[in-house]
Amino acid sequence: MKRKQMQGFSVGLCCVLMMLVLADASLMSGCQNCTTIGCVDDSLIEVRSSTNSFADGSYEMSVEGDNLTGSCNFVLKDGAMVAGSAKCSGSLTGVSSQANKWTYTLQGSPSTFKVVLKVDSQVKLEQTVEPTYQESQPNGAGCPPVCKNATVSLSLGG
């Protein structure tokens, strides 16, 4: 009688162990390996010239919105940004130039923000924008972080 009880116990133990292994395997199938690539929320603000050129002068871009502020200043001479003249602060973290376009980088993902661009202290552009953000997950679906990025295009008149 003890032998039958031992056999029953062994069969029962095997069944319990098998269920644990299968349960663990089913849980593991939902797991994924995530990489650790980082990303930041930001908006690129593109300012284009309606005349395909920008006048020489001192430029100041300021941005305000949703608990963030920032500014970038630089000097344009002979159609090019004077080396070392670009100074950015706050949430505006940089400016780059191409032939007929400047691109400013705004850190964060405000729902709206106001852009003011002055040339030689004269307001040349003032606009409130509502960016459309695209979400990205550089480490794959279901893996953090989730970042929001947008590009806003503005036109500066002649």
Residue pairs with C-beta under 8 A, 6 or more apart in sequence:
32 140
32 142
32 143
34 139
34 140
34 142
34 143
34 144
35 138
35 139
35 140
35 143
36 139
37 138
37 139
38 138
38 145
39 136
39 138
39 145
39 147
40 107
40 147
41 107
41 108
41 109
41 133
41 147
41 148
41 149
42 105
42 106
42 107
42 108
42 109
42 149
42 150
43 105
43 106
43 108
43 109
43 110
43 113
43 131
43 133
43 149
43 150
43 151
43 152
44 103
44 104
44 105
44 106
44 149
44 150
44 151
44 152
45 61
45 63
45 103
45 104
45 105
45 106
45 115
45 152
45 154
46 101
46 102
46 103
46 151
46 152
46 153
46 154
47 61
47 101
47 102
47 103
47 104
47 117
47 125
47 154
47 155
47 156
48 100
48 101
48 153
48 154
48 155
48 156
49 100
49 101
49 155
49 156
49 158
50 155
50 156
50 157
50 158
51 157
51 158
52 99
52 100
53 79
53 100
54 76
54 79
54 100
54 102
54 156
55 76
55 119
56 76
56 77
56 78
56 79
57 75
57 76
57 119
57 120
58 73
58 74
58 75
58 76
58 119
58 120
58 121
59 73
59 74
59 75
59 76
59 117
59 118
59 119
60 71
60 72
60 73
60 117
60 118
60 121
61 71
61 72
61 73
61 92
61 95
61 104
61 115
61 116
61 117
62 69
62 70
62 71
62 92
62 115
62 116
62 118
63 69
63 70
63 71
63 91
63 92
63 104
63 106
63 113
63 114
63 115
63 116
64 113
64 114
65 110
65 111
65 112
65 113
65 114
66 108
66 110
66 111
66 112
66 113
67 110
68 90
68 91
68 106
68 107
68 108
68 110
68 113
69 90
69 91
70 88
70 89
70 90
70 91
70 92
70 93
70 106
70 107
71 88
71 89
71 90
71 92
72 86
72 87
72 88
72 89
72 92
72 94
72 95
72 104
73 85
73 86
73 87
73 88
74 81
74 82
74 85
74 86
74 87
74 95
75 81
75 82
75 85
76 82
80 97
81 95
81 97
86 94
86 95
88 94
88 95
88 104
91 106
91 107
91 108
92 104
92 105
92 106
92 107
93 105
93 106
93 107
94 104
94 105
95 102
95 103
95 104
95 105
96 102
96 103
97 103
106 113
109 131
109 133
109 148
109 150
110 131
111 130
112 128
112 129
112 130
113 128
113 129
113 131
114 126
114 127
114 128
114 129
115 125
115 126
115 127
115 128
115 129
115 154
116 123
116 125
116 126
117 123
117 124
117 125
117 126
117 154
117 156
118 124
124 156
124 157
125 154
125 156
125 157
127 154
129 152
129 154
131 150
131 151
131 152
132 150
133 148
133 149
133 150
134 148
134 149
134 150
135 146
135 147
135 148
136 146
136 147
136 148
136 149
137 143
137 144
137 145
137 146
137 147
138 145
138 147
139 145
